[in-house]
Amino acid sequence: MAILYIIGTPIGNLGDLTYRAVEILKTADVVACEDTRRTLKLLSHLGIQVKLMSVRAQNERAAAEKVIALLDEGKTVAYASDAGTPALSDPGSALVRLVSAAGHSALPVPGPSAFAALVSVAGGTDKTVIFEGFLSPKEGRRRSRLRELLDTGAAFVLYESPFRILKLLKDLAELESTRYVCVGREMTKVHEEYRRGSAEEIFAYFEEKNRQIGEFSLYVSGKKLN
């Protein structure tokens, strides 16, 4: 039976790719990916040569029909987003839904995830953790949704770019200055850094020059810092 494999790929350190993921990438007939250039670099590093096809947010539904056609032919297809686990702030959800509706299997190949990586070192004691991903770049919508998340009383995880991280941290400090926060910057990469403290302390730290470089993940606890 033809299978679509959903593969978690490294968020920084290439050594985090699992043995199983490597074997599936080696044996797949086609590797569908969010960005063929990014995935080609990973495959070249592994010495793998395979046909690539683009399945990104802008063409996911149309591209899914091509994937289904390949599966109808008995081909094995692997899907990888740019980094981490597909469908978590990345394309993949629509692809899986359409492939499943067409009668084919979509199986996970667990691997790197910025969400799971951050939660594992956040030091939070919350039982419930909401995955939100990226908030709106528009100030009003961002602050409104942030307020809603804070009011749930649960922890939540956000992603943010270096261009908007200070705006997000400032909003958080103004809305709930004593909430416990853990920020992961450039996770698993050379300049990996984790900072833990109150929302106010975290904002002050990253406000300093040259501390807004890289990709950011934030764990915001539902509890205040004692």
Secondary structure, DSSP 8 states (H G I E B T S, - for coil): --EEEEE-B-SS-GGGS-HHHHHHHHH-SEEEES-HHHHHHHHHHHT---EEEE--TTTHHHHHHHHHHHHHTT--EEEE-SSBSTTSSSS-HHHHHHHHHTT-EEEEE----HHHHHHHHH----S-EEEEEE--SSHHHHHHHHHHHHHT-SEEEEEE-TTTHHHHHHHHHHH-TTEEEEEEESTTSTT-EEEEEEHHHHHHHHHSTT-S-S-EEEEEEEEE--
